[in-house]
Structures are given as C-alpha cells and as structure tokens.
Amino acid sequence: MKRSITLLLILITCLPWGLRAQEEKGGESVISFYRSMAIEDALLEQSLNFALEEDEMDYWKDQRNFENNLKQENYTAYKTYIFFKSRSYLEHKQGCDIATKHGKGYKKQASFYATHAQRSLSDKDIAAKDLIVSPSLVSQRH
C-alpha cells in the first residue's frame, strides 16, 4: 500500500513535467518551469514520511533516475532544476533539524544538492534575477 502511494506521488509529480515540457519551447519558459518544479518537489520531499525503508529507497532511486534522464535530455533544464532544488533544501535546512526529522535518503540527497549547486551557480544559463527562491513558494514545513 505504501509503495503504491509513493509511486502515485512520483507519477503525479512527473506527469505535468512530461506534458508541459512538450508545450514549452522558449529558454525562459523552460527555466521558469523547472524552477517551479524544483521548488514544488523539494517541498514535497520535505514533508514525506516513509513507513518502510524500502519505500524510501525506491522513492530516491526514482528521483535520481528522473534527474539523470533530465540531464541527458536537456542539460540547461537539469542545471536549473538542481540549482533551485538545492536552494529550497538550503532554506529548509536553516529552520529544520534534518538529522532527526528526515530519513537517510533525504540527507543523502541534500548533500548531493549542496555539492552540485555550486556548479550550477557559476553557470550563465540561470539569470541572476532567478537566484532567489520566492518566499511565497516556500513554506515552513518540517
């Protein structure tokens, strides 16, 4: 039951990406779309509680597969997604004791995003005006 809920969450998260990615061709709309998606995904991940370690491992495996596929299909979208997801994770970390409130998978991903965000930060594909995660999109979920 828990596994099916996890898979449903992944499907719900990825379905709009597949539909909207086909519609949006312009560079700015891609950046805007993946910025929003990264923030929404980060907020979802901050609220997840897995009953079984296996479910958590499956979720994070699917998330890594999604990111690897995005990296191969559209590198600019991937960099945008990773950058804004890392910003959301960093903002969440400032108000949350991650060691006690999140599982091993979340901690591992947070470390990944922190490391790889630095590479995206120096990239010119992300406009300076987009470097701030909108406070209206970020909630105080713990």
N, C-alpha and C positions, 0 to 999 in steps of 0.2 A: 504494500500500500504506500509506504513512504517513498519507495523507488519510483512508483508511478507519479506521485506528486512532484518529485524532483524533476523527472523527465517532462512533465507538463509545464513546469516553470521554465525550463530551458526552451521548450517549444514556443511558449508564449513570448519569451524574450527574443528569440531568433526569428520568428515569423515576420514581424514588422520590418526587420532588417532586410530580409530577402525581398519583400515586396517594394519597399521604398528605395532600396539600392538600385533597382531597375529603373525607377522613375527619375531619379536624380542624377543628372549628368554633370552639372557645373561643379567646379572645385570648391567653391564656398559652401554650396549646399551639402556636399559630402562632409566637409569639416564640421559644419553645424550639426548634421545628422549624427555623426559618430561622437561628437562631444556630448550631445544629449543622451545617446545610448550608453556611453561610458558612465555617465553620472547616474543614470537610472539603474544600470547593472550593479554599480558599486553600492547604491542604497539598498537594493535587493539583497546583495551578499552580506551587508552589514546586519540585516535582520534575520538571516537564515539560522535555524537551529535544527541540526540533524539528530535524529534519534539513534541512528546507526552509523558507525564509522565508515562502513561500506558505501552508504548513500552519499556521505560527504566526499569520499574519494571519487565516486562516479561523477558527481557534480563538477568537481575541479578538473577532472580529466576532460569532460565535455567542454568546459570553459577554455582550457588550453588548446583543445582541438579547434574550437571556434577562432581563437586568436591566431593560431598558426595558419588556418585557411585564409583568414583576412589578410595576414601578412603576405601570403603568396598572391592573392587576387588583387589587392590594392594597398600598396605599401604606405601611401600617404594617409589613407583611412586608418590603417593599423597604427601608425605613429600617433595620430590624433586620438584614437581610442585609448591607447596605452597611457598617453600623457594625461588625459583628463581623468581616467580611472585612477591613476596614481595620485593626482591632486585630491580627488574625493577621498581616497584612502588616507592620505596625509591629514586632511581636515578632520576626518573621523578619529584618527589616532590621537589628536590633540585633546579630545574630550572623552576618550574611552580607554579603559584598561584592557587592551587587546589580549593580553596574556590570559586573563581569566574569563573574558566574555566571548571569545571566539575559538574555533577549533584549529587543529593543526593545518588544515588546508588553507584557511583564511590567512593564517600567519605566514605560510609559505608564499602565497600569492602577494601579500602585502610587501614582503621582502623583494619579490620579483619586480613589482611595480615601482618600488623605490629605486631599485638599481637601474631599470630600463628607462625610467622617466628622464633621467639626466641626459640620455642620448637624444630623446625627443625634444628636450628643452632647447638644445642648441640648433635644432633644425629650423630652417626658414619657412617650411610649409605651413607652420601654425602661426597665424597672425598674432601679434603682441596683444591686441585687444581681446583675444580669446584665452589669454593665460589665466584669467580669474574664473573660478567656478562660481556661478551665480548663487548668491545666498538663498534665493527663492527655490532653487533646485535641490539644495542640501538641507536635510532635516537633522535634528539631534537624535537619531536613532542609536540605541545602544543595546 
